[in-house]
């Protein structure tokens, strides 16, 4: 498990198929009340994962939002997701 200020990343090596990586996202309604913001956060995480998919090949990842994020800080979500995925790539 890797953590940053706003995100938590759970990793498991996928033994069935090491050809690709998979992502799951947890953005709880009790943490981020507005659906528009929850969906924006999911899109940012998905985009960071898409750009790092080849680097973390063979891993199952679950990215979880730890606490609510202010609107101007949404750009930091992408940066934190990228940082966590880079750390995960170094672990494998």
C-alpha positions in Angstrom: 0.0 0.0 0.0 1.3 3.4 -1.0 0.0 6.7 0.2 0.1 10.4 -0.7 -1.7 13.4 0.8 -5.0 12.7 -0.9 -4.7 9.2 -2.4 -4.0 5.7 -1.3 -2.9 3.0 -3.8 -3.3 -0.7 -3.1 -1.3 -3.0 -5.3 -1.5 -6.7 -6.1 0.5 -8.7 -8.6 -1.8 -10.2 -11.2 -0.7 -13.9 -11.5 -3.3 -14.8 -14.1 -2.2 -12.4 -16.8 0.9 -10.4 -16.7 0.2 -8.7 -20.1 -1.8 -5.8 -18.8 -2.6 -3.7 -15.7 -6.0 -3.1 -14.2 -7.3 -0.2 -12.1 -10.2 0.2 -9.6 -11.2 3.5 -8.1 -12.8 4.3 -4.8 -14.2 7.8 -4.5 -16.7 7.6 -1.7 -19.8 9.7 -1.7 -19.3 10.5 2.0 -15.9 12.0 1.2 -16.8 13.9 -2.0 -20.5 14.7 -2.0 -20.9 16.2 -5.5 -21.1 13.7 -8.3 -19.4 16.1 -10.8 -16.3 16.3 -8.6 -16.3 12.6 -8.0 -16.4 11.9 -11.7 -13.7 14.5 -12.4 -11.4 12.9 -9.8 -12.0 9.5 -11.4 -11.2 10.9 -14.9 -7.9 12.3 -13.6 -6.9 9.0 -12.0 -7.9 7.1 -15.1 -5.8 9.4 -17.3 -2.8 9.0 -15.1 -3.3 5.2 -15.2 -3.7 5.2 -18.9 -0.3 6.9 -19.4 1.5 4.5 -17.0 -0.2 1.3 -18.1 2.9 -0.2 -19.8 5.1 0.7 -16.9 3.0 -1.2 -14.3 2.2 -4.1 -16.5 1.0 -7.2 -14.6 -0.4 -5.3 -11.6 -3.9 -4.8 -10.2 -4.3 -1.4 -8.6 -7.0 0.2 -6.5 -6.7 4.0 -6.0 -8.7 5.4 -3.1 -9.5 9.0 -2.2 -8.5 9.6 1.4 -10.2 13.0 2.0 -12.1 15.7 0.2 -10.1 17.9 -2.2 -10.7 21.7 -2.9 -11.5 22.6 -6.5 -8.1 24.3 -7.3 -6.3 21.2 -5.9 -7.8 18.8 -8.5 -4.6 19.2 -10.6 -2.7 17.8 -7.6 -4.8 14.6 -7.8 -3.3 13.9 -11.2 0.2 14.6 -10.0 -0.3 12.4 -6.9 -1.7 9.5 -8.9 1.3 9.8 -11.3 3.7 9.8 -8.4 2.1 6.7 -6.8 2.0 4.8 -10.1 5.7 5.6 -10.6 6.5 4.3 -7.1 4.5 1.1 -7.8 6.5 0.6 -11.0 9.7 0.6 -9.1 8.4 -2.0 -6.6 7.7 -4.6 -9.3 
